[in-house]
Amino acid sequence: MAEILPFRNEVPSEKTWDITALFNSDEAFYQTLNETITLAKNFNETYVYRLNQPDTIEEALDAYSNILIQLDRMANYAELRLSVDTTNEQAQSLSSKFSNSYGKIASELSFVESEILILSNDVLNDYIATSKYPHFLQKLKEKKAYQLSPEVEKTLASLSPVFERPFELYGITKMLDIDFESFEHNGHTYPLDYATFENEYEDHPNEAFRRISFKKFSDALNKYQHTTAATYNMQVQQEKIEADLRGYDSVIDYLLQDQEVTRDMFDRQIDVIMSDLAPIMQKYAKLIKRVHGLEVMHFEDLKVSIDPDYEPDISIEDSKEYIYGALNVLGKDYLKMVETAYQDRWIDFAQNKGKDTGAYCASPYTTHSYVFISWTGKMTETFVLAHELGHAGHFTLAQSHQNYLESEPSMYFVEAPSTMNEMLMANYLFKNSNDAKFKRWVIGSIVSRTYYHNMVTHLLEAAYQREVYKKVDDGESLTAPLLNQIMLDVYSQFFGDSVKFTKGAELTWMRQPHYYMGLYSYTYSAGLTIGTVMSQRIQNEGQPAVDDWLNTLKAGGSTSPVELAQIAGIDITTDQPLKATIGYIGKLVDDLEQLTDEIEFE
């Protein structure tokens, strides 16, 4: 029976993160916010209409970076404060204050890009060759054709808080307004909210329990589908307006610009997985059905473990052995960062009322990374933690080797270091046991958590998003029935007749915040493709491959995702790495089937 979650103030401090390295109090945050508003105004007065000489531009970019670092620091503090307790009124107020002030600051800074782009290509090329910000400037230059007048750019920047409102509204509806009623099963009453459903009930081994919890969860979502659809429509229509204003052919082209990725690379990631991975995952769904003796394989059965009775429990303390063991291959400095993350409370392990769902890693440039997770005591949490520490390791190295403007890589690459760590965890667990049941559990965890989550769940979100943006480009407005149908069509295309779609499956689009973050969802599969191939290089080649990987991480955002992958010895301009990854998943599912035959034969 699920326990009633404690309030945030009832959680032991050792299970929470310590964010005082960012700000030691809300008062210190507000003081910095006021100082930064003044700093931005002074910056504008000092440099506006003066960015026409390389020396002046370089000096301005140094000052510009310092302001952006403060903004990054405050944005992370606001997010960290709110996500651990979305019901906290002080955290809500602080987040709103920052959001409202952000537009004022951004409008004072918008002239920087506008004025640099007024320079001729020849002058800009000469400047790029000598600047300490070459990749930042090269990316800027590639936006030149889509740049609007300085006055319009300033207006758009000042409106940025308004553009963030759909995401805020989505979060408020999801975490504060949706009323999930408790439900009864076998004489027990179970509390229900996003956290309990996604962390405990969704993969529950009992079929009847899964059915009723999914129904109750879906019934609650159903009541808010029209509000959520209207909120999402507001988001995509804003993106469409800006894409049109700037002269992009489509919203997708507009959203891909910052990622430094071609439309072909985006489409290939979706199309190859939809065609080549679908049969493998249909086979996996049939295996789950067989192992659990299900008469019909329903949508809500897809997350259940291949062997839920076998999964070991694990404490936070015991997780260190596995995390250190798996990531040790990346060297002493990397492992020291991981040890520090535990010791210095970079990680928020707590489960409490009001805490947001999922897991993430925030990496402010001024301090160190912070990992958000809700520790349930399941062994699969070690994969989640290894994933988030992959982000932490990446940004620790990138920020120590690159300036702020060149530290963050393209969104296309950002999930590669995290998913690579999951593969290192899998390799470590394989090496440490020959037991058939344990091996089946490990492979089952990789397939159900690492690959299903990143290459199926997120990829199907991406396929859904692509259809949404096609509708928006055609001038359509989004409604709940339309979004439900698109979601159901995508899932049906992928799983065919191997899965029966229970009423409520079509509402899955309501659960994902990634839709408010541009084209984020497909990048998980892109990152996992790089991560899979890299982990195999490390396994087969040892230290030379590790050295390549660490150099890739150190490069941060100083080059494009294609070039980052090249440093790692991987060519993502072809479909070969993706097809190799899908082939590897196919082998894992075959191994699962073979191990199941062995276990059942015994």
C-alpha positions in Angstrom: 0.0 0.0 0.0 1.4 3.4 -1.0 2.3 5.5 2.0 1.0 9.0 2.5 3.8 11.3 1.4 5.3 13.7 4.0 5.2 17.4 3.6 8.5 19.0 2.5 9.3 20.3 5.9 9.0 16.8 7.4 11.7 15.3 5.1 15.1 14.6 6.7 17.7 17.2 5.4 20.1 14.5 4.3 17.6 13.4 1.6 17.3 16.9 0.2 19.7 19.0 -1.8 21.6 22.0 -0.4 21.1 25.0 -2.7 22.8 27.6 -0.6 25.8 27.6 -2.9 23.4 29.4 -5.4 21.8 31.7 -2.8 21.8 31.4 0.9 18.3 32.9 1.2 15.4 34.3 -0.9 16.5 37.8 0.2 19.9 37.3 -1.4 18.1 36.2 -4.6 15.9 39.2 -4.7 18.9 41.5 -4.0 20.8 39.9 -7.0 17.7 40.2 -9.2 17.5 44.0 -8.5 21.3 44.4 -9.1 21.1 42.5 -12.4 18.2 44.7 -13.6 20.4 47.7 -12.9 23.4 46.0 -14.4 21.5 45.3 -17.6 20.3 48.9 -17.9 23.9 50.2 -17.4 25.2 47.6 -20.0 22.7 48.9 -22.5 23.7 52.5 -21.9 27.4 51.7 -22.3 27.3 49.6 -25.4 24.1 50.2 -27.4 24.9 51.5 -31.0 28.6 50.9 -30.3 29.1 47.3 -31.4 30.9 48.0 -34.7 34.5 47.2 -33.8 35.9 43.8 -32.8 37.6 45.1 -29.6 34.4 46.8 -28.4 32.3 43.7 -29.3 34.6 41.4 -27.4 34.6 43.6 -24.4 30.8 43.8 -24.6 30.5 40.0 -24.9 32.5 39.6 -21.7 30.1 41.9 -19.8 27.1 40.3 -21.5 28.3 36.8 -20.4 28.5 38.0 -16.8 24.9 39.2 -16.9 23.7 35.9 -18.5 25.6 33.9 -15.8 23.6 35.8 -13.1 20.4 35.1 -15.0 21.3 31.4 -15.3 22.0 31.3 -11.6 18.7 32.9 -10.7 16.7 30.8 -13.1 18.1 27.6 -11.7 17.4 28.8 -8.1 13.8 29.6 -8.9 13.3 26.2 -10.6 15.0 24.2 -7.8 13.0 26.0 -5.1 9.7 25.4 -6.9 10.1 21.9 -8.2 10.6 20.3 -4.8 7.4 21.7 -3.5 5.1 23.3 -6.1 2.6 24.2 -3.4 5.0 26.5 -1.6 3.7 30.0 -1.9 7.1 31.7 -1.4 8.6 29.6 -4.1 5.7 30.4 -6.4 6.1 34.1 -5.8 9.8 34.0 -6.3 9.4 32.1 -9.6 6.8 34.6 -10.8 9.0 37.6 -9.8 11.9 36.2 -11.8 9.8 35.4 -14.8 8.3 38.9 -14.8 11.7 40.5 -14.4 13.4 38.4 -17.0 11.6 40.2 -19.9 13.0 43.6 -18.6 16.5 42.3 -18.5 16.3 40.5 -21.9 14.9 43.6 -23.6 18.0 45.6 -22.4 20.3 42.9 -23.8 18.6 42.2 -27.2 20.6 44.8 -29.1 23.8 42.7 -28.7 22.8 40.1 -31.3 21.0 42.7 -33.5 24.0 45.0 -33.7 26.5 42.2 -34.3 24.4 40.9 -37.2 24.4 44.4 -38.9 28.1 43.8 -39.6 29.0 42.6 -43.1 29.8 38.9 -43.5 33.5 39.8 -44.3 33.9 41.8 -41.1 32.0 39.1 -39.1 34.2 36.3 -40.6 37.4 38.2 -39.6 36.0 38.7 -36.1 35.1 35.1 -35.7 38.6 34.1 -36.5 40.1 36.1 -33.6 37.3 36.0 -31.0 37.2 33.8 -27.9 33.5 33.2 -28.8 33.8 31.7 -32.3 31.1 29.1 -32.2 28.6 31.5 -30.5 29.3 34.0 -33.3 29.1 31.4 -36.0 25.7 30.2 -34.8 24.6 33.9 -34.6 25.8 34.4 -38.2 23.6 31.5 -39.4 20.6 33.3 -38.0 21.3 36.4 -39.9 18.7 35.7 -42.6 16.0 35.4 -40.0 16.9 38.4 -37.8 14.3 41.1 -37.4 14.9 44.8 -36.8 16.5 45.8 -33.5 13.2 47.4 -32.3 11.2 44.2 -33.0 13.8 42.0 -31.4 13.7 44.2 -28.3 9.9 44.0 -28.2 10.0 40.2 -28.6 12.6 40.0 -25.8 10.4 42.1 -23.5 7.5 39.8 -24.2 9.5 36.6 -23.2 7.6 36.2 -19.9 4.3 36.1 -21.8 5.8 33.4 -24.1 6.6 31.4 -21.0 3.1 31.5 -19.6 1.7 28.4 -21.4 4.4 26.3 -19.7 3.5 27.8 -16.3 -0.2 27.3 -16.9 0.5 23.7 -17.9 2.5 23.1 -14.6 -0.2 24.8 -12.5 -3.0 22.6 -14.0 -0.9 19.5 -13.7 0.5 19.8 -10.2 -2.1 22.0 -8.4 -5.5 21.8 -10.1 -6.1 18.2 -11.2 -8.0 16.5 -8.5 -6.9 12.8 -8.2 -9.3 10.9 -6.0 -8.0 8.0 -4.0 -9.2 4.5 -5.0 -9.9 1.2 -3.4 -8.4 -2.2 -4.3 -8.8 -5.4 -2.3 -10.2 -3.5 0.7 -7.3 -1.0 0.9 -7.6 2.7 0.0 -4.7 4.1 -2.1 -3.8 7.8 -2.6 -3.4 9.0 -6.2 -1.5 11.9 -7.7 1.1 12.2 -10.5 4.0 11.1 -8.3 2.4 8.0 -6.9 1.1 6.9 -10.3 4.3 7.5 -12.3 6.7 6.3 -9.6 4.7 3.4 -8.1 1.5 2.3 -9.8 2.3 2.5 -13.5 4.6 -0.5 -13.4 2.8 -2.3 -10.5 3.1 -6.1 -11.0 -0.6 -6.8 -10.2 -2.7 -6.6 -13.3 -6.0 -5.7 -11.6 -4.2 -2.9 -9.6 -2.6 -1.5 -12.8 -6.0 -1.5 -14.5 -7.8 0.4 -11.8 -5.0 2.9 -11.1 -4.7 3.7 -14.8 -8.5 4.2 -15.1 -8.6 6.5 -12.1 -5.6 8.5 -13.3 -7.0 8.8 -16.8 -10.5 9.8 -15.5 -8.8 12.7 -13.6 -6.8 13.8 -16.7 -9.9 13.6 -18.9 -11.6 16.4 -16.9 -8.8 18.8 -17.8 -8.1 17.8 -21.4 -9.7 20.9 -22.9 -7.9 23.4 -20.6 -4.6 21.6 -21.3 -5.2 21.5 -25.0 -6.0 25.3 -25.0 -2.8 25.9 -23.1 -0.7 23.8 -25.5 -2.4 25.4 -28.5 -1.3 28.8 -27.1 2.3 27.5 -27.0 2.4 26.2 -30.6 0.6 29.2 -32.1 3.1 31.5 -30.5 5.9 29.5 -32.1 4.1 29.6 -35.4 3.8 33.4 -35.3 7.5 33.8 -34.6 8.5 31.3 -37.2 6.4 33.2 -39.8 7.7 36.6 -38.6 11.3 35.5 -39.1 10.7 33.9 -42.5 11.2 30.2 -41.7 9.5 27.7 -44.0 8.0 25.8 -41.0 7.8 25.8 -37.2 10.0 22.7 -37.2 12.8 24.6 -39.2 12.5 27.5 -36.8 12.8 25.2 -33.7 15.7 23.2 -35.2 17.8 26.4 -35.9 19.3 26.6 -32.4 20.0 22.8 -32.4 22.3 23.1 -35.5 20.5 20.1 -36.9 19.1 19.6 -40.4 15.5 18.7 -41.1 16.8 15.5 -42.6 18.5 14.5 -39.4 15.3 15.2 -37.4 13.1 13.3 -39.8 15.5 10.3 -40.1 15.6 9.9 -36.3 11.8 9.6 -36.2 11.2 7.6 -39.5 13.9 5.0 -39.0 12.8 4.2 -35.4 9.1 4.1 -36.5 10.0 1.6 -39.2 12.9 -0.5 -37.7 12.4 -0.4 -34.0 8.6 -0.9 -34.0 8.8 -4.7 -34.9 11.3 -5.2 -32.1 9.2 -3.5 -29.5 6.1 -5.3 -30.7 8.0 -8.6 -30.0 9.0 -7.2 -26.6 5.3 -6.4 -25.8 4.3 -10.0 -26.7 7.1 -11.3 -24.4 5.7 -9.2 -21.5 2.3 -10.6 -22.3 3.6 -14.1 -22.2 5.7 -13.8 -19.0 2.8 -12.2 -17.1 0.2 -14.6 -18.5 -2.0 -11.7 -19.8 -5.0 -12.6 -21.8 -4.8 -9.2 -23.6 -1.8 -6.9 -23.6 -3.2 -3.4 -22.7 -1.5 -0.1 -23.1 -1.1 0.2 -19.3 0.9 -3.1 -19.2 3.8 -1.7 -21.3 5.7 -0.4 -18.3 5.6 -3.5 -16.2 8.9 -5.2 -15.5 9.8 -8.5 -17.1 10.3 -9.9 -13.6 8.9 -7.6 -10.9 9.4 -10.2 -8.2 13.1 -10.3 -8.8 13.9 -6.6 -8.7 16.2 -5.9 -5.7 15.5 -3.1 -3.3 18.3 -0.6 -2.8 19.0 2.1 -0.3 20.5 5.5 -1.2 23.7 4.4 0.7 24.0 1.1 -1.2 23.5 2.8 -4.5 27.0 4.2 -4.2 28.6 0.8 -4.8 26.8 0.5 -8.1 27.2 4.1 -9.2 30.9 4.2 -8.4 31.5 0.8 -9.9 29.8 1.6 -13.1 31.3 5.1 -13.6 34.8 4.2 -12.4 35.9 3.6 -16.0 35.6 7.3 -16.7 38.6 8.1 -14.4 39.5 9.5 -11.0 38.4 13.1 -11.6 35.0 12.0 -12.9 34.5 9.6 -10.0 35.5 12.4 -7.5 32.7 14.6 -8.9 30.2 11.7 -8.4 31.4 11.2 -4.8 31.1 14.9 -4.1 27.6 14.9 -5.5 26.6 12.5 -2.7 28.7 14.0 0.1 27.8 17.7 -0.5 24.1 17.1 -1.1 23.9 17.9 -4.8 21.0 15.4 -5.0 17.4 15.7 -3.9 16.3 12.1 -3.1 13.2 13.0 -1.1 9.6 11.9 -1.9 7.2 14.5 -0.6 3.8 16.2 -1.2 4.0 18.8 -4.0 7.3 17.6 -5.5 7.3 17.6 -9.2 7.5 14.4 -11.2 10.4 12.9 -13.2 14.1 13.5 -12.8 16.4 16.2 -14.1 19.8 17.7 -13.6 20.3 21.5 -13.4 23.8 22.8 -14.0 24.2 26.5 -13.1 27.5 27.9 -14.5 28.5 29.5 -11.2 28.3 26.5 -8.8 27.8 22.9 -9.6 25.1 20.6 -10.8 21.9 19.6 -8.9 20.1 16.3 -9.4 16.3 16.0 -8.9 15.0 12.5 -8.3 12.4 10.8 -6.2 14.1 7.8 -4.6 11.6 4.9 -4.4 14.1 2.2 -3.3 13.9 0.3 -6.6 17.1 -1.0 -8.2 16.1 0.8 -11.5 16.7 4.1 -9.6 20.5 3.4 -10.1 20.0 3.8 -13.9 18.1 7.1 -13.3 20.8 8.4 -11.0 23.6 7.3 -13.4 21.7 9.2 -16.2 21.4 12.4 -14.2 25.0 12.2 -13.0 25.9 11.9 -16.7 24.5 15.4 -17.2 26.4 16.6 -14.1 29.7 15.1 -15.3 29.2 16.6 -18.7 28.6 20.2 -17.5 31.3 19.9 -14.8 33.8 19.3 -17.6 32.3 21.6 -20.2 32.0 24.6 -17.8 35.6 24.1 -16.5 37.0 24.2 -20.1 34.6 26.6 -21.9 33.4 30.1 -21.4 29.7 30.6 -20.6 28.6 31.4 -24.2 30.4 28.2 -25.5 29.6 25.8 -22.6 26.2 24.4 -23.5 26.0 22.0 -26.4 23.2 21.7 -28.9 20.0 20.1 -27.5 20.6 17.3 -30.1 23.7 16.2 -28.1 22.7 17.0 -24.6 21.2 13.5 -23.7 24.2 11.6 -25.0 26.4 11.8 -21.8 23.4 10.9 -19.6 22.2 7.9 -21.6 25.9 6.7 -22.1 26.1 6.4 -18.3 23.0 4.2 -18.3 24.9 1.9 -20.7 27.9 1.9 -18.4 25.7 0.8 -15.6 24.3 -2.0 -17.6 27.8 -3.2 -18.6 28.9 -3.1 -15.0 25.9 -5.2 -13.8 26.5 -7.7 -16.6 30.1 -8.2 -15.6 29.2 -8.8 -12.0 26.7 -11.7 -12.3 26.2 -14.8 -14.4 22.8 -15.7 -12.8 20.2 -16.1 -15.5 17.4 -14.3 -13.5 19.7 -11.4 -12.6 20.8 -11.1 -16.2 17.2 -11.1 -17.4 16.4 -8.4 -14.8 19.3 -6.3 -16.0 18.4 -6.6 -19.7 14.7 -6.1 -18.8 15.7 -2.9 -17.0 17.7 -1.6 -20.0 14.9 -2.4 -22.4 12.1 -1.1 -20.3 13.8 1.9 -18.7 16.7 3.1 -20.8 15.5 2.1 -24.3 11.7 2.1 -23.9 11.7 5.4 -22.1 14.2 7.2 -24.3 13.7 5.6 -27.7 10.0 4.7 -27.6 8.2 7.0 -25.1 10.1 10.1 -26.1 10.4 9.2 -29.8 6.6 8.7 -30.0 6.2 12.1 -28.4 8.4 13.4 -31.2 6.4 11.7 -33.9 3.3 13.2 -32.3 4.9 16.6 -32.2 5.8 16.4 -35.8 2.2 15.8 -36.8 1.1 18.6 -34.5 3.4 21.1 -36.2 2.2 20.0 -39.6 -1.3 20.9 -38.5 -0.2 24.2 -37.1 1.7 25.0 -40.3 -1.5 24.3 -42.2 -3.3 26.9 -40.2 -5.2 24.5 -37.9 -6.0 25.2 -34.2 -5.4 22.4 -31.7 -8.3 20.9 -29.7 -8.3 18.0 -27.3 -10.1 15.6 -29.7 -7.6 16.4 -32.4 -4.6 15.9 -30.1 -6.1 12.7 -28.7 -6.5 11.3 -32.2 -2.9 12.2 -33.2 -1.5 10.5 -30.1 -3.6 7.4 -30.7 -2.6 7.2 -34.4 1.1 7.4 -33.5 0.9 4.7 -30.8 -1.2 2.5 -33.1 1.2 2.9 -36.0 4.2 1.8 -33.7 2.6 -1.1 -31.8 0.2 -2.4 -34.4 -2.1 -5.1 -33.1 0.4 -6.2 -30.3 -1.2 -3.8 -27.8 -4.9 -2.9 -27.1 -5.3 0.8 -26.4 -7.4 1.2 -23.3 -9.6 4.4 -23.1 -7.2 7.0 -21.6 -4.2 6.0 -23.6 -5.0 8.8 -26.0 -4.5 11.3 -23.1 -0.8 10.5 -22.8 0.1 13.8 -24.5 -1.2 15.6 -21.4 1.6 14.2 -19.2 4.7 15.5 -21.0 6.3 18.9 -20.3 8.7 18.5 -23.2 6.2 19.9 -25.6 6.8 23.3 -24.1 10.6 23.0 -24.7 10.7 23.1 -28.5 11.8 19.9 -30.3 13.3 18.2 -27.2 11.7 14.8 -27.2 13.4 13.3 -30.3 16.9 14.3 -28.9 16.7 11.5 -26.3 16.9 8.9 -29.0 19.6 10.9 -30.8 21.6 11.1 -27.5 21.0 7.4 -26.8 22.2 6.5 -30.3 25.5 8.3 -29.6 25.6 6.9 -26.0 25.1 3.3 -27.1 27.8 3.4 -29.8 30.2 5.2 -27.4 29.6 2.7 -24.6 30.4 -0.1 -27.0 33.6 1.7 -28.0 34.6 2.0 -24.4 33.9 -1.6 -23.7 35.9 -2.8 -26.8 38.7 -0.3 -26.9 39.2 0.9 -23.3 41.2 4.0 -22.4 41.6 5.5 -25.9 37.8 5.6 -26.3 37.4 7.0 -22.7 39.9 9.8 -23.6 37.9 10.6 -26.8 34.7 10.8 -24.7 36.2 13.0 -22.0 37.5 15.3 -24.7 34.0 15.4 -26.3 32.5 16.4 -22.9 35.1 19.1 -22.4 34.2 20.6 -25.7 30.8 21.6 -24.3 29.1 23.9 -26.9 32.2 25.0 -28.7 31.3 23.1 -31.8 28.3 21.6 -33.6 26.7 18.2 -32.6 28.0 16.6 -35.7 31.5 17.7 -34.8 31.1 16.7 -31.2 30.1 13.2 -32.3 33.2 13.1 -34.6 35.5 13.8 -31.6 33.9 10.7 -30.1 34.6 8.8 -33.2 30.9 8.6 -34.4 29.5 9.8 -37.7 25.9 11.0 -37.2 25.6 12.3 -40.7 24.5 8.8 -41.7 21.9 6.4 -40.3 24.6 3.8 -39.4 24.9 4.6 -35.7 21.1 4.6 -35.4 20.7 1.3 -37.2 23.5 -0.2 -35.1 21.7 0.9 -31.9 18.4 -0.5 -33.1 20.2 -3.8 -33.9 21.6 -3.8 -30.4 18.1 -3.4 -28.9 16.9 -6.3 -31.1 19.7 -8.5 -29.7 18.7 -7.5 -26.1 15.1 -8.5 -26.8 16.3 -11.8 -28.3 18.4 -12.4 -25.2 15.4 -11.7 -23.0 13.4 -14.2 -24.9 16.2 -16.8 -24.7 16.8 -16.3 -20.9 13.0 -16.5 -20.4 13.0 -19.9 -22.2 15.9 -21.1 -20.0 14.3 -19.9 -16.7 10.9 -21.4 -17.6 12.5 -24.7 -18.8 14.2 -25.0 -15.4 
